[in-house]
Amino acid sequence: MTYYAKTKKEYEQLTPGLKKVAEVLLHNPILFATHPAKQIAQVLDVSETMVVRFSKAIGYDGFGSLQDDVQRSLLTIGPPEEETADKHPFSVVMESDSKNIIQIADSLEWDVAEKIVECLVAADTIKVVGYYQSFAYAHWFTVLLNTLLGNTALYRPETDIGITKQGNNHCVVIFSYYRYALGTIRLAEEARQNGNEVILITDSLSSPVVEYGDHTLVIPIAQKSVLEKGPVTFSVLNSLLLHIAQRIGKLDLINPTNNYYIK
């Protein structure tokens, strides 16, 4: 069993601190393959003992044997990377985004995504929440989802006074990324108290909103850069929207032409 399979198997039994180490290993194994335990601990802001304890918690004798397994798993024989010296810097950034999307696509829990699609299609109303940087994701998703379903509204913190609808026939979609806005967490708790169906899109199972979700889709981006999260998040949302459109037989509405001068 690989380090990845061992970590996934033991994840639910880990303490919150050990889960923090587990998530970084799952989504940034190169860090574990190339750095000693002490340096990894400094990067994660945990103790070196925590890294060693994590190694033993998932079935290794210590950090050394875990690192050996990670290194073996990452060893591949393939063509060398193309030189980037002749490429425009804009192109290099876009290629990096593409690689992030492909990497995340291989690790997302698509069974959760399927449940989210079913929940959204069945909902009487949908409220989409996103604060600060996440507002862009929430706004874009709201516009297109409402085009498909006609029952979706964006939560506006400057005018709305909380989540008011009661019952699980009303769905609340919440985007919550590091550093996790307090307003988002309060709305997630309120939606849970109302008995709403709560969908969470976040970057970590350690996110403080996770306890309030019925369906949690984790987009595991190791780096905390907003610029790296954007392309991956929009790609995931695009996948959800296309599956919803397919489910309800409205693929043509994803790109409507009746509102534009050029058709």
MARLO-8510 format. One record per residue (C-alpha): x, y, z; residue number from 0. Coordinates in nm, 3 decimals, always signed. Layout:
# MARLO-8510
<node px="X" py="Y" pz="Z" resi="NUM"/>
...
# end
This chain:
# MARLO-8510
<node px="+0.000" py="+0.000" pz="+0.000" resi="0"/>
<node px="+0.138" py="+0.341" pz="-0.100" resi="1"/>
<node px="+0.176" py="+0.642" pz="+0.128" resi="2"/>
<node px="-0.129" py="+0.793" pz="-0.046" resi="3"/>
<node px="-0.351" py="+0.492" pz="+0.020" resi="4"/>
<node px="-0.231" py="+0.463" pz="+0.381" resi="5"/>
<node px="-0.301" py="+0.830" pz="+0.448" resi="6"/>
<node px="-0.650" py="+0.814" pz="+0.297" resi="7"/>
<node px="-0.726" py="+0.499" pz="+0.493" resi="8"/>
<node px="-0.626" py="+0.642" pz="+0.831" resi="9"/>
<node px="-0.736" py="+1.003" pz="+0.773" resi="10"/>
<node px="-1.063" py="+0.997" pz="+0.969" resi="11"/>
<node px="-0.892" py="+0.854" pz="+1.278" resi="12"/>
<node px="-0.625" py="+1.125" pz="+1.288" resi="13"/>
<node px="-0.628" py="+1.420" pz="+1.528" resi="14"/>
<node px="-0.680" py="+1.769" pz="+1.377" resi="15"/>
<node px="-0.307" py="+1.836" pz="+1.399" resi="16"/>
<node px="-0.217" py="+1.513" pz="+1.223" resi="17"/>
<node px="-0.483" py="+1.581" pz="+0.958" resi="18"/>
<node px="-0.304" py="+1.905" pz="+0.877" resi="19"/>
<node px="+0.013" py="+1.708" pz="+0.803" resi="20"/>
<node px="-0.185" py="+1.448" pz="+0.608" resi="21"/>
<node px="-0.341" py="+1.702" pz="+0.374" resi="22"/>
<node px="-0.010" py="+1.857" pz="+0.282" resi="23"/>
<node px="+0.137" py="+1.512" pz="+0.215" resi="24"/>
<node px="-0.157" py="+1.420" pz="-0.010" resi="25"/>
<node px="-0.143" py="+1.740" pz="-0.212" resi="26"/>
<node px="+0.224" py="+1.832" pz="-0.201" resi="27"/>
<node px="+0.423" py="+1.506" pz="-0.168" resi="28"/>
<node px="+0.735" py="+1.666" pz="-0.318" resi="29"/>
<node px="+0.777" py="+1.858" pz="+0.008" resi="30"/>
<node px="+0.797" py="+1.527" pz="+0.197" resi="31"/>
<node px="+1.025" py="+1.369" pz="-0.062" resi="32"/>
<node px="+1.285" py="+1.646" pz="-0.057" resi="33"/>
<node px="+1.297" py="+1.790" pz="+0.295" resi="34"/>
<node px="+1.383" py="+1.655" pz="+0.642" resi="35"/>
<node px="+1.113" py="+1.628" pz="+0.906" resi="36"/>
<node px="+1.236" py="+1.937" pz="+1.090" resi="37"/>
<node px="+1.207" py="+2.159" pz="+0.784" resi="38"/>
<node px="+0.865" py="+2.018" pz="+0.692" resi="39"/>
<node px="+0.751" py="+2.096" pz="+1.046" resi="40"/>
<node px="+0.866" py="+2.457" pz="+1.006" resi="41"/>
<node px="+0.677" py="+2.494" pz="+0.676" resi="42"/>
<node px="+0.358" py="+2.351" pz="+0.829" resi="43"/>
<node px="+0.398" py="+2.543" pz="+1.155" resi="44"/>
<node px="+0.386" py="+2.224" pz="+1.362" resi="45"/>
<node px="+0.642" py="+2.045" pz="+1.576" resi="46"/>
<node px="+0.890" py="+1.796" pz="+1.434" resi="47"/>
<node px="+0.741" py="+1.544" pz="+1.676" resi="48"/>
<node px="+0.404" py="+1.593" pz="+1.504" resi="49"/>
<node px="+0.552" py="+1.494" pz="+1.167" resi="50"/>
<node px="+0.709" py="+1.181" pz="+1.318" resi="51"/>
<node px="+0.384" py="+1.094" pz="+1.500" resi="52"/>
<node px="+0.195" py="+1.128" pz="+1.175" resi="53"/>
<node px="+0.435" py="+0.889" pz="+1.001" resi="54"/>
<node px="+0.373" py="+0.627" pz="+1.267" resi="55"/>
<node px="-0.002" py="+0.692" pz="+1.274" resi="56"/>
<node px="-0.038" py="+0.586" pz="+0.912" resi="57"/>
<node px="+0.170" py="+0.272" pz="+0.954" resi="58"/>
<node px="+0.539" py="+0.360" pz="+0.913" resi="59"/>
<node px="+0.826" py="+0.298" pz="+1.155" resi="60"/>
<node px="+0.916" py="+0.666" pz="+1.138" resi="61"/>
<node px="+0.958" py="+0.959" pz="+0.907" resi="62"/>
<node px="+1.251" py="+0.801" pz="+0.719" resi="63"/>
<node px="+1.045" py="+0.507" pz="+0.594" resi="64"/>
<node px="+0.760" py="+0.739" pz="+0.497" resi="65"/>
<node px="+1.000" py="+0.958" pz="+0.300" resi="66"/>
<node px="+1.147" py="+0.654" pz="+0.125" resi="67"/>
<node px="+0.798" py="+0.547" pz="+0.015" resi="68"/>
<node px="+0.711" py="+0.895" pz="-0.111" resi="69"/>
<node px="+1.035" py="+0.913" pz="-0.308" resi="70"/>
<node px="+0.973" py="+0.573" pz="-0.468" resi="71"/>
<node px="+0.619" py="+0.674" pz="-0.562" resi="72"/>
<node px="+0.739" py="+0.994" pz="-0.728" resi="73"/>
<node px="+1.013" py="+0.826" pz="-0.928" resi="74"/>
<node px="+0.911" py="+0.815" pz="-1.294" resi="75"/>
<node px="+1.101" py="+0.770" pz="-1.615" resi="76"/>
<node px="+0.979" py="+0.996" pz="-1.890" resi="77"/>
<node px="+1.081" py="+1.260" pz="-2.140" resi="78"/>
<node px="+1.255" py="+1.567" pz="-1.997" resi="79"/>
<node px="+1.055" py="+1.883" pz="-1.945" resi="80"/>
<node px="+1.057" py="+2.123" pz="-2.237" resi="81"/>
<node px="+1.280" py="+2.422" pz="-2.196" resi="82"/>
<node px="+1.082" py="+2.728" pz="-2.093" resi="83"/>
<node px="+1.350" py="+2.983" pz="-2.177" resi="84"/>
<node px="+1.201" py="+3.049" pz="-2.521" resi="85"/>
<node px="+0.843" py="+3.067" pz="-2.398" resi="86"/>
<node px="+0.663" py="+3.386" pz="-2.315" resi="87"/>
<node px="+0.614" py="+3.426" pz="-1.937" resi="88"/>
<node px="+0.237" py="+3.448" pz="-1.990" resi="89"/>
<node px="+0.245" py="+3.108" pz="-2.160" resi="90"/>
<node px="+0.443" py="+2.957" pz="-1.873" resi="91"/>
<node px="+0.181" py="+3.076" pz="-1.622" resi="92"/>
<node px="-0.101" py="+2.925" pz="-1.829" resi="93"/>
<node px="+0.085" py="+2.595" pz="-1.857" resi="94"/>
<node px="+0.129" py="+2.593" pz="-1.481" resi="95"/>
<node px="-0.246" py="+2.647" pz="-1.439" resi="96"/>
<node px="-0.314" py="+2.358" pz="-1.676" resi="97"/>
<node px="-0.089" py="+2.127" pz="-1.476" resi="98"/>
<node px="-0.264" py="+2.228" pz="-1.152" resi="99"/>
<node px="-0.602" py="+2.149" pz="-1.305" resi="100"/>
<node px="-0.487" py="+1.807" pz="-1.425" resi="101"/>
<node px="-0.332" py="+1.724" pz="-1.088" resi="102"/>
<node px="-0.645" py="+1.826" pz="-0.898" resi="103"/>
<node px="-0.870" py="+1.636" pz="-1.140" resi="104"/>
<node px="-0.692" py="+1.315" pz="-1.042" resi="105"/>
<node px="-0.750" py="+1.367" pz="-0.669" resi="106"/>
<node px="-1.100" py="+1.517" pz="-0.646" resi="107"/>
<node px="-1.378" py="+1.309" pz="-0.495" resi="108"/>
<node px="-1.606" py="+1.300" pz="-0.796" resi="109"/>
<node px="-1.869" py="+1.094" pz="-0.614" resi="110"/>
<node px="-1.921" py="+1.401" pz="-0.394" resi="111"/>
<node px="-1.950" py="+1.617" pz="-0.706" resi="112"/>
<node px="-2.222" py="+1.386" pz="-0.839" resi="113"/>
<node px="-2.417" py="+1.422" pz="-0.514" resi="114"/>
<node px="-2.382" py="+1.800" pz="-0.538" resi="115"/>
<node px="-2.528" py="+1.792" pz="-0.889" resi="116"/>
<node px="-2.824" py="+1.585" pz="-0.767" resi="117"/>
<node px="-2.882" py="+1.818" pz="-0.474" resi="118"/>
<node px="-2.878" py="+2.132" pz="-0.688" resi="119"/>
<node px="-3.111" py="+1.989" pz="-0.951" resi="120"/>
<node px="-3.362" py="+1.883" pz="-0.684" resi="121"/>
<node px="-3.356" py="+2.206" pz="-0.477" resi="122"/>
<node px="-3.652" py="+2.449" pz="-0.469" resi="123"/>
<node px="-3.417" py="+2.745" pz="-0.414" resi="124"/>
<node px="-3.040" py="+2.789" pz="-0.407" resi="125"/>
<node px="-2.843" py="+3.060" pz="-0.228" resi="126"/>
<node px="-2.473" py="+3.095" pz="-0.316" resi="127"/>
<node px="-2.231" py="+3.248" pz="-0.065" resi="128"/>
<node px="-1.876" py="+3.372" pz="-0.111" resi="129"/>
<node px="-1.686" py="+3.642" pz="+0.078" resi="130"/>
<node px="-1.383" py="+3.844" pz="-0.035" resi="131"/>
<node px="-1.183" py="+3.652" pz="-0.301" resi="132"/>
<node px="-1.448" py="+3.379" pz="-0.310" resi="133"/>
<node px="-1.713" py="+3.632" pz="-0.412" resi="134"/>
<node px="-1.596" py="+3.605" pz="-0.774" resi="135"/>
<node px="-1.654" py="+3.227" pz="-0.774" resi="136"/>
<node px="-1.994" py="+3.267" pz="-0.609" resi="137"/>
<node px="-2.106" py="+3.539" pz="-0.851" resi="138"/>
<node px="-2.000" py="+3.349" pz="-1.165" resi="139"/>
<node px="-2.154" py="+3.024" pz="-1.043" resi="140"/>
<node px="-2.479" py="+3.201" pz="-0.948" resi="141"/>
<node px="-2.525" py="+3.362" pz="-1.289" resi="142"/>
<node px="-2.478" py="+3.042" pz="-1.485" resi="143"/>
<node px="-2.664" py="+2.818" pz="-1.240" resi="144"/>
<node px="-2.961" py="+3.054" pz="-1.242" resi="145"/>
<node px="-2.957" py="+3.050" pz="-1.623" resi="146"/>
<node px="-3.001" py="+2.673" pz="-1.602" resi="147"/>
<node px="-3.235" py="+2.633" pz="-1.305" resi="148"/>
<node px="-3.398" py="+2.974" pz="-1.256" resi="149"/>
<node px="-3.399" py="+2.947" pz="-0.877" resi="150"/>
<node px="-3.050" py="+3.064" pz="-0.777" resi="151"/>
<node px="-2.957" py="+3.388" pz="-0.596" resi="152"/>
<node px="-2.628" py="+3.535" pz="-0.482" resi="153"/>
<node px="-2.595" py="+3.620" pz="-0.113" resi="154"/>
<node px="-2.525" py="+3.992" pz="-0.077" resi="155"/>
<node px="-2.371" py="+4.066" pz="+0.264" resi="156"/>
<node px="-2.435" py="+4.439" pz="+0.225" resi="157"/>
<node px="-2.815" py="+4.390" pz="+0.199" resi="158"/>
<node px="-2.907" py="+4.034" pz="+0.302" resi="159"/>
<node px="-2.968" py="+3.956" pz="+0.667" resi="160"/>
<node px="-2.871" py="+3.593" pz="+0.686" resi="161"/>
<node px="-3.005" py="+3.262" pz="+0.562" resi="162"/>
<node px="-3.380" py="+3.277" pz="+0.623" resi="163"/>
<node px="-3.543" py="+2.984" pz="+0.444" resi="164"/>
<node px="-3.621" py="+2.671" pz="+0.642" resi="165"/>
<node px="-3.600" py="+2.307" pz="+0.532" resi="166"/>
<node px="-3.382" py="+2.075" pz="+0.327" resi="167"/>
<node px="-3.561" py="+2.164" pz="+0.004" resi="168"/>
<node px="-3.357" py="+2.486" pz="+0.011" resi="169"/>
<node px="-2.990" py="+2.455" pz="-0.078" resi="170"/>
<node px="-2.703" py="+2.679" pz="+0.032" resi="171"/>
<node px="-2.372" py="+2.667" pz="-0.159" resi="172"/>
<node px="-2.079" py="+2.812" pz="+0.033" resi="173"/>
<node px="-1.729" py="+2.889" pz="-0.095" resi="174"/>
<node px="-1.480" py="+2.903" pz="+0.190" resi="175"/>
<node px="-1.106" py="+2.929" pz="+0.124" resi="176"/>
<node px="-0.809" py="+3.001" pz="+0.347" resi="177"/>
<node px="-0.818" py="+3.226" pz="+0.557" resi="178"/>
<node px="-1.186" py="+3.137" pz="+0.605" resi="179"/>
<node px="-1.402" py="+3.447" pz="+0.648" resi="180"/>
<node px="-1.598" py="+3.457" pz="+0.974" resi="181"/>
<node px="-1.911" py="+3.571" pz="+0.791" resi="182"/>
<node px="-1.903" py="+3.259" pz="+0.576" resi="183"/>
<node px="-1.867" py="+3.033" pz="+0.878" resi="184"/>
<node px="-2.163" py="+3.200" pz="+1.054" resi="185"/>
<node px="-2.383" py="+3.158" pz="+0.747" resi="186"/>
<node px="-2.286" py="+2.792" pz="+0.717" resi="187"/>
<node px="-2.386" py="+2.739" pz="+1.080" resi="188"/>
<node px="-2.712" py="+2.926" pz="+1.026" resi="189"/>
<node px="-2.797" py="+2.719" pz="+0.719" resi="190"/>
<node px="-2.731" py="+2.402" pz="+0.917" resi="191"/>
<node px="-2.962" py="+2.520" pz="+1.198" resi="192"/>
<node px="-3.232" py="+2.594" pz="+0.939" resi="193"/>
<node px="-3.213" py="+2.239" pz="+0.812" resi="194"/>
<node px="-3.096" py="+2.351" pz="+0.468" resi="195"/>
<node px="-2.896" py="+2.126" pz="+0.241" resi="196"/>
<node px="-2.546" py="+2.273" pz="+0.276" resi="197"/>
<node px="-2.289" py="+2.234" pz="-0.001" resi="198"/>
<node px="-1.934" py="+2.339" pz="+0.081" resi="199"/>
<node px="-1.657" py="+2.410" pz="-0.166" resi="200"/>
<node px="-1.334" py="+2.456" pz="+0.025" resi="201"/>
<node px="-0.962" py="+2.388" pz="+0.011" resi="202"/>
<node px="-0.915" py="+2.168" pz="+0.316" resi="203"/>
<node px="-1.096" py="+1.912" pz="+0.528" resi="204"/>
<node px="-0.964" py="+2.112" pz="+0.822" resi="205"/>
<node px="-1.162" py="+2.417" pz="+0.713" resi="206"/>
<node px="-1.384" py="+2.541" pz="+0.999" resi="207"/>
<node px="-1.697" py="+2.523" pz="+0.778" resi="208"/>
<node px="-1.667" py="+2.149" pz="+0.713" resi="209"/>
<node px="-1.864" py="+2.050" pz="+1.023" resi="210"/>
<node px="-2.172" py="+2.226" pz="+0.884" resi="211"/>
<node px="-2.177" py="+2.067" pz="+0.539" resi="212"/>
<node px="-2.390" py="+1.787" pz="+0.396" resi="213"/>
<node px="-2.167" py="+1.765" pz="+0.090" resi="214"/>
<node px="-1.810" py="+1.894" pz="+0.101" resi="215"/>
<node px="-1.603" py="+1.917" pz="-0.215" resi="216"/>
<node px="-1.239" py="+1.981" pz="-0.129" resi="217"/>
<node px="-1.026" py="+2.143" pz="-0.399" resi="218"/>
<node px="-0.685" py="+2.061" pz="-0.254" resi="219"/>
<node px="-0.444" py="+2.332" pz="-0.362" resi="220"/>
<node px="-0.123" py="+2.309" pz="-0.162" resi="221"/>
<node px="-0.025" py="+2.669" pz="-0.225" resi="222"/>
<node px="-0.238" py="+2.938" pz="-0.064" resi="223"/>
<node px="-0.208" py="+3.175" pz="-0.362" resi="224"/>
<node px="-0.539" py="+3.320" pz="-0.481" resi="225"/>
<node px="-0.400" py="+3.323" pz="-0.834" resi="226"/>
<node px="-0.344" py="+2.947" pz="-0.827" resi="227"/>
<node px="-0.686" py="+2.870" pz="-0.682" resi="228"/>
<node px="-0.881" py="+3.068" pz="-0.941" resi="229"/>
<node px="-0.827" py="+2.861" pz="-1.258" resi="230"/>
<node px="-0.874" py="+2.530" pz="-1.076" resi="231"/>
<node px="-1.192" py="+2.647" pz="-0.900" resi="232"/>
<node px="-1.351" py="+2.776" pz="-1.220" resi="233"/>
<node px="-1.264" py="+2.451" pz="-1.397" resi="234"/>
<node px="-1.434" py="+2.247" pz="-1.124" resi="235"/>
<node px="-1.741" py="+2.473" pz="-1.135" resi="236"/>
<node px="-1.749" py="+2.443" pz="-1.512" resi="237"/>
<node px="-1.761" py="+2.065" pz="-1.476" resi="238"/>
<node px="-2.049" py="+2.087" pz="-1.225" resi="239"/>
<node px="-2.246" py="+2.323" pz="-1.449" resi="240"/>
<node px="-2.204" py="+2.110" pz="-1.759" resi="241"/>
<node px="-2.322" py="+1.800" pz="-1.573" resi="242"/>
<node px="-2.625" py="+1.990" pz="-1.439" resi="243"/>
<node px="-2.706" py="+2.112" pz="-1.791" resi="244"/>
<node px="-2.676" py="+1.759" pz="-1.923" resi="245"/>
<node px="-2.893" py="+1.621" pz="-1.643" resi="246"/>
<node px="-3.180" py="+1.860" pz="-1.717" resi="247"/>
<node px="-3.140" py="+1.860" pz="-2.095" resi="248"/>
<node px="-3.034" py="+2.225" pz="-2.128" resi="249"/>
<node px="-2.682" py="+2.214" pz="-2.266" resi="250"/>
<node px="-2.777" py="+2.488" pz="-2.514" resi="251"/>
<node px="-2.842" py="+2.732" pz="-2.226" resi="252"/>
<node px="-2.481" py="+2.727" pz="-2.110" resi="253"/>
<node px="-2.394" py="+2.959" pz="-2.400" resi="254"/>
<node px="-2.718" py="+3.142" pz="-2.490" resi="255"/>
<node px="-2.713" py="+3.374" pz="-2.791" resi="256"/>
<node px="-3.044" py="+3.554" pz="-2.756" resi="257"/>
<node px="-2.893" py="+3.824" pz="-2.530" resi="258"/>
<node px="-2.606" py="+3.919" pz="-2.756" resi="259"/>
<node px="-2.560" py="+4.135" pz="-3.065" resi="260"/>
<node px="-2.341" py="+3.873" pz="-3.235" resi="261"/>
<node px="-2.525" py="+3.538" pz="-3.243" resi="262"/>
# end
